[in-house]
């Protein structure tokens, strides 16, 4: 079972995960460390500009097809990028929820 990460500022509960993803905008791999219906925190070797847009493809456990989401960089450091999902489709949110809970 995934571990939840509480934070009063966030609208959605974060869940600690260990998932592979790809930033398809820059053809760069990401490692998803925590995930919510509102965004993700990923480790990376690339530094991202805050506010920049990217498309993310996340592999979900037990699903043969990954979920594709549009995102905006909320924060970035040398090893971490925090992504806020922008206008996610309802079916993608349902797939995330099913994978997380």
Protein Blocks (a to p, Z undefined) as FASTA:
>chain_A
ZZddddfkbmbdcdddddddddfklopacddfbdcfkbccdddfbdcdehiacdddddde
hiabdcddddddfbdcfkbccdddehiafklmmmmmmmmZZ
